Amino acid sequence: QVAYPVTQVILPALESIELGAELRWYRGSAADTYISAGVPFSLVLDIQSYLLWVMEMMDSDMGLQSAQIPDLYLASSEKVLTKIGEALGIGPRFESGFYTSSIEGSGIYVRTDALLTEILRTIVHEFVHLTLDEMDGTVSVPAWLNEGIASYTEFELGLQGVRPSATRRH
């Protein structure tokens, strides 16, 4: 019989905000992240490095740069994401996530009760929308093109990730 020592990870005390649900604030290496109860902290850390990689790839592959690193809001379920959306005045017209550029609560919102590849695809998709909308003052991007570029980019970056076959859709 072998015994393995287990070290308890001490996490910093996280401040909270109320936005339709209680969200804990984590100042990440890439973005400030607000998480609802039930979101694994390991996911928060993984998403930080992934967001930096996405920004680098979009810049080098497509010449798209965001003026900002958006705040991330991670909800543990569709129900929690819907409550947050309602608090922001956004109706339930989203599937896995959305982004908003409103003064209060500006950022990317994603539900985390899906496979990791779905969560990462949603982050890419919404980040592309955010980036293209920042350009809207200089270039008029029709909605169909905006959606097409977001869908294409989420697929392309998924193929370059660690599990490319998981990115493929039926």
Salt bridges, closest charged atoms under 4 A:
GLU78 OE1 - ARG111 NH1 3.77
ASP113 OD1 - ARG111 NE 2.75
GLU118 OE1 - ARG121 NH2 2.44
GLU147 OE2 - HIS125 NE2 2.84
GLU147 OE1 - HIS129 NE2 3.18
GLU154 OE2 - ARG121 NE 3.30
GLU154 OE1 - HIS125 ND1 2.58
GLU154 OE2 - ARG169 NH2 2.45
